[in-house]
Amino acid sequence: MSSRPNIIFIVADDLGYADLGCYGARAAGFGPVSPTLDALAAGGLRLTQGYSNSPVCSPTRFALMTARYQYRLRGAAEEPINSQSRGSTTLGLPPEHPTLPSLLRGAGYRTALMGKWHLGYPPAFGPLRSGYEEFFGPMSGGVDYFTHCSSSGQHDLYLGAQEQPQDGYLTDLITEHALDYVARMAPGAKAGTPFFLSLHYTAPHWPWETRDDQALAPQLQRNLFHLHGGSIHSYRRMIHHMDEGIGRLMALLAQHGLTRDTLLVFTSDNGGERFSDNWPLVGGKMDLTEGGIRVPWIAHWPAVIAPGGVSAQTCMTMDWSATLLDAAAVAPDADYPLDGKSLMPLLRDATIWHESALFWRMNHRGQRAMRQGAWKYLRVDGHDYLFDLSQDERERANQAAIDPERLSAMRAAWERWNAGMPAIPQDATVSLGYSTRDMPQR
C-alpha cells in the first residue's frame, strides 16, 4: 500500500447548507435524507464555516481544478459558462494550465472524472485535455436526468472524448461508472499506485427528477429549468439517490480494504437553489450572501482524521484542492503559484484554527465580499454592508454605521486584493435561469 492516499473528491451541484442531516436537515417522509454523508461526517471532520469559491457552478470548478482564484482565467468570468459557448476557444479551462488532476497524474496517480465537467466544450477543452485519464459525464452545466440533453436540446453525455448515449438515471449512471473505476483501480492502489477520482454529481441540480420520474422528461425538453414543477419532496429524494450512491462507493472501498487510506472530501459547488434549505443563512445560488457561498464540507480519512471532528475554520474550494496536493506530497507548478492554502494541519488536529481572509466578486449585481474572522464586508447593487457573523449569520443587522472604521478597512483590503486580479471583461455574460417574473424574490 502506498503511503500516499487514494483521493475521492465528491461535489454535489447546488446543494444547500442545511440540506444534509449532519447540517440540520429534517428527516424526509422516507427517513433520513443523507445517512451515508452523515456517517462520514461523524467518522471524520465536518466544517461549519466552509465556502465555495463562487455562488455559481463553473467559476467554482475553475478554482477547484487550479487551486487558484478563478478570476485569473477568462472562462471563469462567465456566470456561468452556458451552452452558447459551444465551439468557443476562449471560454474554458486552458489545457496548458496545470490542474489538480494533471499534477497528481504527473506524480504517478491514476485520474478520472465521473460526472459534471462544465469547464468548456470540445474540441478546445475537456477533461482528457486537463489531466484526467478517464471521463464519463456531461460537458455542460445541466442536463435532463433521463434523456441526458442540455438546455439547448443537444445530447450531452460522454465516455472519454466521445459522445456516448446510455440508458438510465444520470445520478445512478455516475455512481455505476465510479464503482467500476474504483474496482479497476483497487489492485493497483493496494500495490502502491494510488488513484484520484473526481465524483461530480449533477444532483440535486434541476430539472427536479427523481429515479421514478422518467415520464417528466418529454415535457422538459424545452424547459430544463423546470420552472413549473419540482417540490421539496422530489428535491430531497434526489439528494437521497446521490447519498445512496456514495454509500455503495464506501462499501466497495471497504470490500477492497481501501477505506483507511482513502481521503474523501465532500462539498457543493455553490449554495442552494429553489428548493434548498440554507438555514440559518439568507440567499442562495448567484448571491454573495452566506446562502450562496457557505456550503457543507466533510472530510473522511481514517488513517489521519480522528472521528467526530467539527471545525469553524474558514476556507474555500481552492484550499481543499491545495490540501489534496499536500496530502499526496505533490508540489504545485512554480509558474502557477497556488492561492489556496493547505488544510493538512486541520486534518490532523480539528482544534487548530487560523485566521484567513477570503475574497469574492460577481459581475451579477456588482457583488463583492470579504470574510475575515467573524466579520464580513458585502456589496450588493452598490450598497455596502458590514456583518458580525458570530452574532448574525443571517446578515440582517448591518454594522456599517456602528463600525465605519472596520468597514473602511475591509473595503480597502478588498480593493487591494481586486487590484491584483484581472478586470471583469466587458463581454462577460451573466446567465439567469429565472427571475421575479417566475417566482417571488427570496
C-alpha positions as a Python dict, from the first residue, in 0.01 Angstrom:
ca = {
    (1, 'M'): (0, 0, 0),
    (2, 'S'): (133, 343, -96),
    (3, 'S'): (190, 598, 182),
    (4, 'R'): (6, 843, -41),
    (5, 'P'): (-371, 827, -4),
    (6, 'N'): (-623, 747, -269),
    (7, 'I'): (-832, 1062, -312),
    (8, 'I'): (-1202, 1096, -389),
    (9, 'F'): (-1336, 1449, -431),
    (10, 'I'): (-1717, 1445, -434),
    (11, 'V'): (-1901, 1758, -546),
    (12, 'A'): (-2279, 1795, -532),
    (13, 'D'): (-2448, 2053, -754),
    (14, 'D'): (-2645, 2341, -595),
    (15, 'L'): (-2669, 2170, -256),
    (16, 'G'): (-2786, 2400, 23),
    (17, 'Y'): (-2604, 2449, 353),
    (18, 'A'): (-2869, 2268, 561),
    (19, 'D'): (-2971, 2003, 306),
    (20, 'L'): (-2782, 1721, 484),
    (21, 'G'): (-2883, 1568, 813),
    (22, 'C'): (-2546, 1648, 969),
    (23, 'Y'): (-2606, 2015, 885),
    (24, 'G'): (-2957, 2026, 1028),
    (25, 'A'): (-3182, 1878, 759),
    (26, 'R'): (-3515, 1746, 880),
    (27, 'A'): (-3596, 1384, 816),
    (28, 'A'): (-3799, 1327, 499),
    (29, 'G'): (-4106, 1108, 463),
    (30, 'F'): (-3879, 820, 361),
    (31, 'G'): (-3641, 869, 655),
    (32, 'P'): (-3303, 1045, 687),
    (33, 'V'): (-3207, 1234, 371),
    (34, 'S'): (-2832, 1168, 385),
    (35, 'P'): (-2741, 876, 616),
    (36, 'T'): (-2416, 794, 434),
    (37, 'L'): (-2284, 1150, 437),
    (38, 'D'): (-2397, 1192, 797),
    (39, 'A'): (-2193, 882, 889),
    (40, 'L'): (-1890, 1012, 702),
    (41, 'A'): (-1914, 1340, 893),
    (42, 'A'): (-1944, 1155, 1223),
    (43, 'G'): (-1644, 942, 1132),
    (44, 'G'): (-1435, 1233, 1012),
    (45, 'L'): (-1433, 1613, 1005),
    (46, 'R'): (-1725, 1849, 946),
    (47, 'L'): (-1670, 2219, 879),
    (48, 'T'): (-1928, 2481, 970),
    (49, 'Q'): (-1764, 2787, 808),
    (50, 'G'): (-1653, 2650, 471),
    (51, 'Y'): (-1724, 2824, 142),
    (52, 'S'): (-1734, 2771, -231),
    (53, 'N'): (-1517, 2993, -449),
    (54, 'S'): (-1828, 3125, -622),
    (55, 'P'): (-2207, 3121, -583),
    (56, 'V'): (-2243, 2968, -930),
    (57, 'C'): (-2126, 2647, -1096),
    (58, 'S'): (-1844, 2685, -1346),
    (59, 'P'): (-1641, 2959, -1169),
    (60, 'T'): (-1610, 2737, -861),
    (61, 'R'): (-1497, 2448, -1079),
    (62, 'F'): (-1215, 2661, -1226),
    (63, 'A'): (-1093, 2721, -870),
    (64, 'L'): (-1129, 2353, -780),
    (65, 'M'): (-920, 2247, -1078),
    (66, 'T'): (-644, 2506, -1038),
    (67, 'A'): (-632, 2576, -661),
    (68, 'R'): (-625, 2943, -763),
    (69, 'Y'): (-876, 3225, -765),
    (70, 'Q'): (-1094, 3162, -1067),
    (71, 'Y'): (-1078, 3529, -1166),
    (72, 'R'): (-734, 3465, -1312),
    (73, 'L'): (-889, 3278, -1609),
    (74, 'R'): (-1115, 3431, -1874),
    (75, 'G'): (-1361, 3142, -1885),
    (76, 'A'): (-1443, 3184, -1517),
    (77, 'A'): (-1577, 3535, -1581),
    (78, 'E'): (-1886, 3371, -1732),
    (79, 'E'): (-2157, 3339, -1466),
    (80, 'P'): (-2182, 3054, -1561),
    (81, 'I'): (-2049, 2911, -1889),
    (82, 'N'): (-2362, 2840, -2096),
    (83, 'S'): (-2442, 2626, -2398),
    (84, 'Q'): (-2398, 2922, -2632),
    (85, 'S'): (-2022, 2898, -2567),
    (86, 'R'): (-2011, 2562, -2752),
    (87, 'G'): (-1730, 2591, -3008),
    (88, 'S'): (-1552, 2874, -2823),
    (89, 'T'): (-1174, 2859, -2797),
    (90, 'T'): (-1157, 3102, -2504),
    (91, 'L'): (-1441, 3008, -2267),
    (92, 'G'): (-1299, 2705, -2092),
    (93, 'L'): (-1011, 2569, -1884),
    (94, 'P'): (-693, 2607, -2093),
    (95, 'P'): (-535, 2263, -2143),
    (96, 'E'): (-190, 2407, -2081),
    (97, 'H'): (-282, 2527, -1731),
    (98, 'P'): (-168, 2291, -1453),
    (99, 'T'): (-460, 2133, -1269),
    (100, 'L'): (-521, 1922, -964),
    (101, 'P'): (-555, 1604, -1175),
    (102, 'S'): (-264, 1687, -1408),
    (103, 'L'): (-29, 1748, -1115),
    (104, 'L'): (-141, 1429, -942),
    (105, 'R'): (-115, 1232, -1265),
    (106, 'G'): (236, 1365, -1319),
    (107, 'A'): (326, 1230, -975),
    (108, 'G'): (201, 880, -1053),
    (109, 'Y'): (-167, 895, -963),
    (110, 'R'): (-434, 741, -1184),
    (111, 'T'): (-701, 1003, -1253),
    (112, 'A'): (-1067, 1007, -1354),
    (113, 'L'): (-1369, 1238, -1358),
    (114, 'M'): (-1708, 1074, -1329),
    (115, 'G'): (-1978, 1339, -1353),
    (116, 'K'): (-2012, 1703, -1448),
    (117, 'W'): (-1732, 1892, -1628),
    (118, 'H'): (-1875, 2241, -1711),
    (119, 'L'): (-1538, 2392, -1799),
    (120, 'G'): (-1570, 2441, -2171),
    (121, 'Y'): (-1667, 2231, -2471),
    (122, 'P'): (-1461, 2009, -2700),
    (123, 'P'): (-1260, 2024, -2911),
    (124, 'A'): (-1079, 2315, -2745),
    (125, 'F'): (-1147, 2199, -2389),
    (126, 'G'): (-1232, 1884, -2199),
    (127, 'P'): (-1143, 1660, -1904),
    (128, 'L'): (-900, 1446, -2102),
    (129, 'R'): (-708, 1760, -2201),
    (130, 'S'): (-677, 1879, -1839),
    (131, 'G'): (-526, 1585, -1654),
    (132, 'Y'): (-793, 1316, -1640),
    (133, 'E'): (-718, 977, -1797),
    (134, 'E'): (-1085, 875, -1793),
    (135, 'F'): (-1415, 1064, -1810),
    (136, 'F'): (-1783, 988, -1805),
    (137, 'G'): (-2047, 1257, -1777),
    (138, 'P'): (-2195, 1574, -1928),
    (139, 'M'): (-1987, 1864, -2054),
    (140, 'S'): (-2249, 2135, -1988),
    (141, 'G'): (-2397, 2284, -1675),
    (142, 'G'): (-2725, 2096, -1657),
    (143, 'V'): (-2884, 1801, -1836),
    (144, 'D'): (-3204, 1602, -1812),
    (145, 'Y'): (-3155, 1301, -1587),
    (146, 'F'): (-3306, 1059, -1841),
    (147, 'T'): (-3252, 1199, -2193),
    (148, 'H'): (-2914, 1349, -2095),
    (149, 'C'): (-2985, 1652, -2315),
    (150, 'S'): (-2868, 2002, -2220),
    (151, 'S'): (-3081, 2316, -2214),
    (152, 'S'): (-3002, 2364, -2584),
    (153, 'G'): (-3170, 2030, -2657),
    (154, 'Q'): (-2845, 1861, -2758),
    (155, 'H'): (-2749, 1521, -2622),
    (156, 'D'): (-2464, 1571, -2376),
    (157, 'L'): (-2323, 1253, -2227),
    (158, 'Y'): (-1965, 1147, -2297),
    (159, 'L'): (-1745, 847, -2236),
    (160, 'G'): (-1390, 966, -2278),
    (161, 'A'): (-1381, 1209, -2568),
    (162, 'Q'): (-1674, 1053, -2750),
    (163, 'E'): (-2043, 1123, -2714),
    (164, 'Q'): (-2193, 808, -2564),
    (165, 'P'): (-2570, 759, -2530),
    (166, 'Q'): (-2661, 541, -2232),
    (167, 'D'): (-2993, 446, -2081),
    (168, 'G'): (-3056, 525, -1718),
    (169, 'Y'): (-3098, 782, -1443),
    (170, 'L'): (-2792, 1007, -1451),
    (171, 'T'): (-2718, 1001, -1078),
    (172, 'D'): (-2711, 621, -1088),
    (173, 'L'): (-2506, 613, -1408),
    (174, 'I'): (-2242, 838, -1250),
    (175, 'T'): (-2235, 610, -946),
    (176, 'E'): (-2200, 297, -1160),
    (177, 'H'): (-1906, 440, -1353),
    (178, 'A'): (-1741, 548, -1028),
    (179, 'L'): (-1783, 199, -883),
    (180, 'D'): (-1639, 41, -1196),
    (181, 'Y'): (-1341, 275, -1183),
    (182, 'V'): (-1260, 208, -817),
    (183, 'A'): (-1294, -168, -870),
    (184, 'R'): (-1045, -148, -1158),
    (185, 'M'): (-805, 75, -967),
    (186, 'A'): (-817, -124, -641),
    (187, 'P'): (-545, -381, -726),
    (188, 'G'): (-305, -106, -830),
    (189, 'A'): (-390, 101, -523),
    (190, 'K'): (-307, -192, -298),
    (191, 'A'): (19, -242, -490),
    (192, 'G'): (127, 120, -447),
    (193, 'T'): (-34, 316, -730),
    (194, 'P'): (-297, 549, -578),
    (195, 'F'): (-592, 693, -767),
    (196, 'F'): (-767, 1030, -777),
    (197, 'L'): (-1140, 1019, -854),
    (198, 'S'): (-1340, 1337, -909),
    (199, 'L'): (-1700, 1232, -847),
    (200, 'H'): (-1906, 1532, -956),
    (201, 'Y'): (-2277, 1458, -935),
    (202, 'T'): (-2532, 1677, -1111),
    (203, 'A'): (-2771, 1614, -820),
    (204, 'P'): (-2963, 1795, -685),
    (205, 'H'): (-2948, 2047, -974),
    (206, 'W'): (-3264, 2100, -1178),
    (207, 'P'): (-3464, 1951, -1350),
    (208, 'W'): (-3643, 1807, -1049),
    (209, 'E'): (-3648, 1439, -1147),
    (210, 'T'): (-3620, 1151, -906),
    (211, 'R'): (-3538, 798, -1013),
    (212, 'D'): (-3912, 740, -1066),
    (213, 'D'): (-3983, 1048, -1279),
    (214, 'Q'): (-3885, 939, -1630),
    (215, 'A'): (-4233, 1034, -1751),
    (216, 'L'): (-4144, 1401, -1689),
    (217, 'A'): (-3858, 1404, -1938),
    (218, 'P'): (-4059, 1472, -2258),
    (219, 'Q'): (-4221, 1785, -2115),
    (220, 'L'): (-3884, 1921, -2001),
    (221, 'Q'): (-3723, 1911, -2344),
    (222, 'R'): (-3768, 2288, -2389),
    (223, 'N'): (-3792, 2380, -2021),
    (224, 'L'): (-3492, 2225, -1850),
    (225, 'F'): (-3513, 2487, -1573),
    (226, 'H'): (-3840, 2310, -1476),
    (227, 'L'): (-3998, 2636, -1364),
    (228, 'H'): (-4345, 2486, -1340),
    (229, 'G'): (-4253, 2186, -1125),
    (230, 'G'): (-4048, 2031, -852),
    (231, 'S'): (-4101, 2030, -477),
    (232, 'I'): (-3903, 1995, -158),
    (233, 'H'): (-4004, 1629, -162),
    (234, 'S'): (-3861, 1545, -505),
    (235, 'Y'): (-3556, 1760, -431),
    (236, 'R'): (-3474, 1573, -111),
    (237, 'R'): (-3527, 1239, -282),
    (238, 'M'): (-3268, 1346, -541),
    (239, 'I'): (-3019, 1411, -260),
    (240, 'H'): (-3100, 1069, -117),
    (241, 'H'): (-3027, 900, -452),
    (242, 'M'): (-2683, 1062, -451),
    (243, 'D'): (-2628, 960, -89),
    (244, 'E'): (-2717, 600, -175),
    (245, 'G'): (-2453, 603, -448),
    (246, 'I'): (-2190, 733, -207),
    (247, 'G'): (-2292, 456, 32),
    (248, 'R'): (-2227, 197, -238),
    (249, 'L'): (-1888, 355, -302),
    (250, 'M'): (-1794, 335, 65),
    (251, 'A'): (-1899, -31, 75),
    (252, 'L'): (-1676, -102, -224),
    (253, 'L'): (-1379, 72, -63),
    (254, 'A'): (-1433, -141, 248),
    (255, 'Q'): (-1460, -456, 36),
    (256, 'H'): (-1117, -386, -114),
    (257, 'G'): (-960, -279, 215),
    (258, 'L'): (-908, 78, 93),
    (259, 'T'): (-1115, 280, 341),
    (260, 'R'): (-839, 363, 587),
    (261, 'D'): (-603, 502, 324),
    (262, 'T'): (-856, 693, 114),
    (263, 'L'): (-906, 1066, 167),
    (264, 'L'): (-1264, 1155, 76),
    (265, 'V'): (-1379, 1516, 59),
    (266, 'F'): (-1740, 1619, 0),
    (267, 'T'): (-1885, 1961, -80),
    (268, 'S'): (-2114, 2157, -313),
    (269, 'D'): (-2012, 2386, -598),
    (270, 'N'): (-2224, 2670, -455),
    (271, 'G'): (-2516, 2737, -226),
    (272, 'G'): (-2867, 2604, -269),
    (273, 'E'): (-3127, 2681, -533),
    (274, 'R'): (-3510, 2695, -536),
    (275, 'F'): (-3596, 2405, -306),
    (276, 'S'): (-3281, 2408, -91),
    (277, 'D'): (-3265, 2458, 283),
    (278, 'N'): (-2996, 2712, 367),
    (279, 'W'): (-3100, 2781, 726),
    (280, 'P'): (-2993, 2993, 905),
    (281, 'L'): (-2843, 3167, 604),
    (282, 'V'): (-3004, 3410, 359),
    (283, 'G'): (-2984, 3397, -19),
    (284, 'G'): (-2868, 3119, -248),
    (285, 'K'): (-2713, 3047, -584),
    (286, 'M'): (-2587, 3366, -758),
    (287, 'D'): (-2571, 3556, -425),
    (288, 'L'): (-2266, 3652, -218),
    (289, 'T'): (-2481, 3650, 92),
    (290, 'E'): (-2398, 3344, 304),
    (291, 'G'): (-2663, 3121, 149),
    (292, 'G'): (-2495, 3147, -189),
    (293, 'I'): (-2142, 3054, -83),
    (294, 'R'): (-2138, 2877, 253),
    (295, 'V'): (-2162, 2505, 182),
    (296, 'P'): (-2119, 2167, 351),
    (297, 'W'): (-1761, 2041, 381),
    (298, 'I'): (-1690, 1687, 502),
    (299, 'A'): (-1350, 1516, 509),
    (300, 'H'): (-1301, 1147, 590),
    (301, 'W'): (-961, 975, 610),
    (302, 'P'): (-937, 720, 892),
    (303, 'A'): (-558, 697, 871),
    (304, 'V'): (-524, 1068, 957),
    (305, 'I'): (-857, 1228, 1059),
    (306, 'A'): (-996, 1144, 1402),
    (307, 'P'): (-1371, 1080, 1410),
    (308, 'G'): (-1617, 1336, 1539),
    (309, 'G'): (-1425, 1650, 1448),
    (310, 'V'): (-1609, 1978, 1398),
    (311, 'S'): (-1426, 2293, 1293),
    (312, 'A'): (-1517, 2659, 1241),
    (313, 'Q'): (-1210, 2714, 1021),
    (314, 'T'): (-1288, 2947, 733),
    (315, 'C'): (-1183, 2801, 399),
    (316, 'M'): (-1293, 2776, 39),
    (317, 'T'): (-1283, 2536, -254),
    (318, 'M'): (-932, 2617, -369),
    (319, 'D'): (-796, 2547, -18),
    (320, 'W'): (-915, 2188, -45),
    (321, 'S'): (-752, 2146, -384),
    (322, 'A'): (-426, 2269, -228),
    (323, 'T'): (-485, 2029, 62),
    (324, 'L'): (-520, 1729, -171),
    (325, 'L'): (-191, 1814, -340),
    (326, 'D'): (-26, 1843, 1),
    (327, 'A'): (-172, 1512, 119),
    (328, 'A'): (-26, 1347, -192),
    (329, 'A'): (311, 1523, -141),
    (330, 'V'): (279, 1687, -484),
    (331, 'A'): (429, 2032, -538),
    (332, 'P'): (245, 2298, -742),
    (333, 'D'): (385, 2427, -1069),
    (334, 'A'): (623, 2713, -985),
    (335, 'D'): (485, 2920, -1274),
    (336, 'Y'): (131, 2895, -1134),
    (337, 'P'): (157, 2959, -758),
    (338, 'L'): (-150, 2850, -563),
    (339, 'D'): (-392, 3089, -397),
    (340, 'G'): (-536, 2800, -195),
    (341, 'K'): (-382, 2712, 140),
    (342, 'S'): (-336, 2355, 258),
    (343, 'L'): (-556, 2243, 548),
    (344, 'M'): (-345, 1937, 632),
    (345, 'P'): (-274, 2064, 988),
    (346, 'L'): (-651, 2084, 1043),
    (347, 'L'): (-700, 1726, 919),
    (348, 'R'): (-452, 1608, 1179),
    (349, 'D'): (-597, 1822, 1459),
    (350, 'A'): (-951, 1958, 1435),
    (351, 'T'): (-886, 2210, 1715),
    (352, 'I'): (-639, 2407, 1502),
    (353, 'W'): (-771, 2738, 1369),
    (354, 'H'): (-601, 3017, 1179),
    (355, 'E'): (-746, 3341, 1053),
    (356, 'S'): (-752, 3385, 679),
    (357, 'A'): (-900, 3649, 452),
    (358, 'L'): (-1135, 3521, 180),
    (359, 'F'): (-1246, 3729, -118),
    (360, 'W'): (-1522, 3709, -381),
    (361, 'R'): (-1662, 3919, -661),
    (362, 'M'): (-1954, 3878, -900),
    (363, 'N'): (-2044, 4061, -1219),
    (364, 'H'): (-2408, 3987, -1135),
    (365, 'R'): (-2546, 4282, -935),
    (366, 'G'): (-2194, 4420, -887),
    (367, 'Q'): (-2142, 4200, -584),
    (368, 'R'): (-1827, 4179, -375),
    (369, 'A'): (-1748, 4017, -41),
    (370, 'M'): (-1466, 3964, 207),
    (371, 'R'): (-1464, 3736, 511),
    (372, 'Q'): (-1203, 3781, 784),
    (373, 'G'): (-1251, 3628, 1125),
    (374, 'A'): (-1609, 3682, 1234),
    (375, 'W'): (-1657, 3981, 1006),
    (376, 'K'): (-1790, 4009, 654),
    (377, 'Y'): (-1786, 4302, 415),
    (378, 'L'): (-2051, 4281, 142),
    (379, 'R'): (-2160, 4498, -151),
    (380, 'V'): (-2477, 4430, -350),
    (381, 'D'): (-2632, 4671, -604),
    (382, 'G'): (-2400, 4950, -493),
    (383, 'H'): (-2483, 4920, -121),
    (384, 'D'): (-2207, 4837, 130),
    (385, 'Y'): (-2278, 4624, 438),
    (386, 'L'): (-2082, 4501, 738),
    (387, 'F'): (-2188, 4197, 939),
    (388, 'D'): (-2062, 4024, 1251),
    (389, 'L'): (-2133, 3665, 1153),
    (390, 'S'): (-2061, 3537, 1502),
    (391, 'Q'): (-2381, 3711, 1611),
    (392, 'D'): (-2574, 3748, 1286),
    (393, 'E'): (-2534, 3467, 1033),
    (394, 'R'): (-2849, 3585, 854),
    (395, 'E'): (-2682, 3916, 765),
    (396, 'R'): (-2976, 4122, 886),
    (397, 'A'): (-2803, 4359, 1132),
    (398, 'N'): (-2585, 4595, 927),
    (399, 'Q'): (-2297, 4728, 1137),
    (400, 'A'): (-2171, 4975, 875),
    (401, 'A'): (-2291, 5285, 1061),
    (402, 'I'): (-2181, 5147, 1401),
    (403, 'D'): (-1827, 5049, 1298),
    (404, 'P'): (-1733, 5268, 997),
    (405, 'E'): (-1359, 5223, 1055),
    (406, 'R'): (-1383, 4846, 1021),
    (407, 'L'): (-1598, 4884, 710),
    (408, 'S'): (-1346, 5123, 556),
    (409, 'A'): (-1052, 4894, 637),
    (410, 'M'): (-1221, 4584, 491),
    (411, 'R'): (-1334, 4774, 182),
    (412, 'A'): (-977, 4894, 128),
    (413, 'A'): (-845, 4538, 172),
    (414, 'W'): (-1093, 4413, -87),
    (415, 'E'): (-987, 4688, -327),
    (416, 'R'): (-619, 4593, -285),
    (417, 'W'): (-699, 4228, -350),
    (418, 'N'): (-912, 4311, -652),
    (419, 'A'): (-636, 4527, -799),
    (420, 'G'): (-426, 4210, -821),
    (421, 'M'): (-690, 4027, -1028),
    (422, 'P'): (-773, 4073, -1397),
    (423, 'A'): (-1068, 4305, -1455),
    (424, 'I'): (-1403, 4153, -1548),
    (425, 'P'): (-1411, 4156, -1930),
    (426, 'Q'): (-1671, 4376, -2095),
    (427, 'D'): (-1812, 4082, -2288),
    (428, 'A'): (-1851, 3853, -1984),
    (429, 'T'): (-2207, 3721, -1957),
    (430, 'V'): (-2446, 3659, -1669),
    (431, 'S'): (-2700, 3383, -1738),
    (432, 'L'): (-3006, 3375, -1514),
    (433, 'G'): (-3245, 3085, -1550),
    (434, 'Y'): (-3534, 3265, -1388),
    (435, 'S'): (-3632, 3595, -1228),
    (436, 'T'): (-3900, 3752, -1012),
    (437, 'R'): (-4138, 3704, -1306),
    (438, 'D'): (-4121, 3331, -1232),
    (439, 'M'): (-4124, 3335, -852),
    (440, 'P'): (-4102, 3591, -570),
    (441, 'Q'): (-3757, 3705, -469),
    (442, 'R'): (-3621, 3514, -171),
}
